[in-house]
Amino acid sequence: MSGTNYGAEPGNDRFRPLVELYAALDRELSGTAPVCAGCGRCCHFETASHILYASRLEREFFAAATPPADPDAGPEAILAGRRCPFQKGGRCHAREARVLGCRLYFCGNGGEGVDELAERWHNRLKRLHDDLGAEWDYRPLLPVQ
């Protein structure tokens, strides 16, 4: 997460468990069949008739990432589920802060076992919320068209 400010004050480890969960997933995905080419097509969930969901903790972490690529769409817009302000030029400008759904969705064929992988990591995310005593508020991150 170098070079990205997640709104954490010095010594504030609020998002550390979520960052560690994301890092563990990234390690598991490295060198596997699903490969991200960084093209930005996956950010258009609506073209595949998918809805991108995120937990409250994920939305808060994502909203804390600054600055948005679109300065007219701030954290309130993300938390309200109105739009993703991190798309610019067809690319994600908050790649390190992207939610679990983004990390597990691949433009092309993600390879065998992606559904099982997604279910397993989704369950880990739910357990993380339980462990932290965080409310499980799971809803669309972006507007549903």
C-alpha positions, 0 to 999 in steps of 0.5 A: 500500500505504499504511496496510498493514504487510507485515512489512518492516523499514526498508530491507528490499526483499524483496518490492519486485519482487513489488509492482512486478509487481502494480502493473504488472498493476493498471496494465494492468487499469485501464480494461479490460473486467474490472472489480472492484466490490469485492463479495467474491464472487470470494473464494469460489473454491469456488463456481465449482469453482476452486482459488486457487493462489499461489507461495511468494513470494506466500504469504510476502508475503500472510502478512506483511500485518497484521493479519488480519481474523480474529485466530485465523488468523495467518501460519502458517495462510496458509503452510500453506494452511489458510485466508484470514484476510483475509475479514471481512464478505464483503470482502477486508481485504488487497486490496493484498497479494492474490495474482495469482490473486485479481487475475486472477479476476473474479466475472462475465465478465472479458471477452475475453482474460482467459485469455491475460492470466492466462497471460502474467502467470503466466509473468511471475511464474514468471520473477520467481521465476527472476530472484530465485532463489526456489523455485517452490513453487506450490500452493493458497493456501486449503484444497481442499474 
